[in-house]
Amino acid sequence: MKKGKVFVISGPSGVGKGTLCHELMRKYPSLAQTTVSVTTRAPRPGETEGKHYYFRSEAEFDKMLKEGLFLETVDKFTHRYGTLFSEVEQVLDGGKNVILEIEMIGGANVKKHIPEAVLIFILPPTLEALTARITGRGSETESEIRLRQAQVEKEFDQAAPYEYFVVNDVLDDAVENVKAIIVAEGLKDALSDVKQNYFGRD
Amino acid sequence: MKKGKVFVISGPSGVGKGTLCHELMRKYPSLAQTTVSVTTRAPRPGETEGKHYYFRSEAEFDKMLKEGLFLETVDKFTHRYGTLFSEVEQVLDGGKNVILEIEMIGGANVKKHIPEAVLIFILPPTLEALTARITGRGSETESEIRLRQAQVEKEFDQAAPYEYFVVNDVLDDAVENVKAIIVAEGLKDALSDVKQNYFGRD
C-alpha cells in the first residue's frame, strides 16, 4: 500500500486557513485526515478530550517535549500547542494523507523531520485585506496599520521553505487549489515503484 | 506577468495520450495551449498547413535541425516530427502553459533544454490492457505477446525523468488528474516573487 503524505497548511494570522481546512475536509473527506493536537489550554465548552485536543498540563507537555514526542510545537499567548509524531504516523501508515494546519514557523520544523512533507502557504488577496481583518474596522491610525503591515512582512519571511502559494480570496477557489495540490502530489512517483506494479520487479 | 510552464504528456504507444490531451483541451481550453509541430509526412485529407502541422520536406527539416530550431524531434516509421522552440516560447511569453504530447524519448530532451518543464507519464490500467490494445484482439501467439511486453518494459525505462504518473483507465479521471497537476504546478512560486506582489520589493 502506498503511504500517505504530510501537507502543511499555514499562513499569516487572519488569512482564514482554519476555515479553508475545515471546508476542504467537509467537501473532500477522503482526501486527507487531520490529527488531534496537544494543548496546555483548558477545554472550552463542547470540546472533548481526544477529539478536539489532548488537554495536558504544562508539566505533562514539558515531559512529552523532552521525550521527543512532538513533530512541532508552538507557543500562542500563554498556551502551548504540539503535533504528535504518533498521530501523524498512524494516518500515514493507514495509506492516508495528513493535513496539518499549523503556524508558519512550524512548517520548517515539519520539513526538517519529514523532508517529503508538502508545505502550502495561504495568502490574503491583498495586504490591506489581511490587516483590515486583523486590526478591525478602521479604528486604527495610519501608523498602527503600517506597524501591522511590517509585522506581516516579517511573518512572510518564515515562508521560505513553502513551495506552494494559494490565495484565499474566494474560499471555494482556494479549496479547489489546495485539493489540486494534494491530488497532484499523490501522482508523483518513482519509476522503480511504477515498474514494480506492472512488471513485478525493478 | 507570470510566465507559463511546459507540460510534457507522454507514455507508451497505445496508452491513449492523444485522446487524453484532446479531451483535456476541450474541457479546459484556458488551462494550456498546444503547439503546431513540423513533420516530413504528407498532409492527410483535411489537414491544414500551420494548423495541424507545418509540412516540410526532408531537406527543409534537416536544415531546421541544423539551425537548432527544434526543442525535440522524433522519427516515427519513415517520417520525422519536431517541436519548434519558437512555438513553445511564443505561448510561454503570452503567460500561458504549453502542452507537448510527444514520444517518451522526447521528454528527456525537453527537460535538458527546459529544466523547469513538468513531465507527465500516462500509464495503462494494466500491462495486459496495453498489449491487447496494440496487438489487436487475441490473434497473437503467447510468445508474440511476451515479446511485446518486453518492448513495453524497455519503453518504461525511458520514463526515468518523468515526475508524475497518471493511469488512463477512466478517461475523465485521467483528465482531472492531469488538470490537477497543471493547476498545482501553477501554484508553485518563489517567496521572493510572492513578496514582490505584496510589498513591492524583495
Chai-1 contact restraints between the chains, C-beta under 6 A:
chainA,res_idxA,chainB,res_idxB,connection_type,confidence,min_distance_angstrom,max_distance_angstrom,comment,restraint_id
A,L127,B,Y198,contact,1.0,0.0,6.0,A-B,restraint_1
A,E153,B,F199,contact,1.0,0.0,6.0,A-B,restraint_2
A,F156,B,K195,contact,1.0,0.0,6.0,A-B,restraint_3
A,A159,B,L191,contact,1.0,0.0,6.0,A-B,restraint_4
A,A160,B,L191,contact,1.0,0.0,6.0,A-B,restraint_5
A,E163,B,K188,contact,1.0,0.0,6.0,A-B,restraint_6
A,Y164,B,L187,contact,1.0,0.0,6.0,A-B,restraint_7
A,Y164,B,K188,contact,1.0,0.0,6.0,A-B,restraint_8
A,F165,B,D189,contact,1.0,0.0,6.0,A-B,restraint_9
A,F165,B,V194,contact,1.0,0.0,6.0,A-B,restraint_10
A,V166,B,L187,contact,1.0,0.0,6.0,A-B,restraint_11
A,N177,B,L187,contact,1.0,0.0,6.0,A-B,restraint_12
A,A180,B,A180,contact,1.0,0.0,6.0,A-B,restraint_13
A,A180,B,V183,contact,1.0,0.0,6.0,A-B,restraint_14
A,A180,B,A184,contact,1.0,0.0,6.0,A-B,restraint_15
A,I181,B,A184,contact,1.0,0.0,6.0,A-B,restraint_16
A,V183,B,A180,contact,1.0,0.0,6.0,A-B,restraint_17
A,A184,B,A180,contact,1.0,0.0,6.0,A-B,restraint_18
A,A184,B,I181,contact,1.0,0.0,6.0,A-B,restraint_19
A,A184,B,A184,contact,1.0,0.0,6.0,A-B,restraint_20
A,L187,B,Y164,contact,1.0,0.0,6.0,A-B,restraint_21
A,L187,B,V166,contact,1.0,0.0,6.0,A-B,restraint_22
A,L187,B,N177,contact,1.0,0.0,6.0,A-B,restraint_23
A,K188,B,E163,contact,1.0,0.0,6.0,A-B,restraint_24
A,K188,B,Y164,contact,1.0,0.0,6.0,A-B,restraint_25
A,D189,B,F165,contact,1.0,0.0,6.0,A-B,restraint_26
A,L191,B,A159,contact,1.0,0.0,6.0,A-B,restraint_27
A,L191,B,A160,contact,1.0,0.0,6.0,A-B,restraint_28
A,V194,B,F165,contact,1.0,0.0,6.0,A-B,restraint_29
A,K195,B,F156,contact,1.0,0.0,6.0,A-B,restraint_30
A,Y198,B,L127,contact,1.0,0.0,6.0,A-B,restraint_31
A,F199,B,E153,contact,1.0,0.0,6.0,A-B,restraint_32
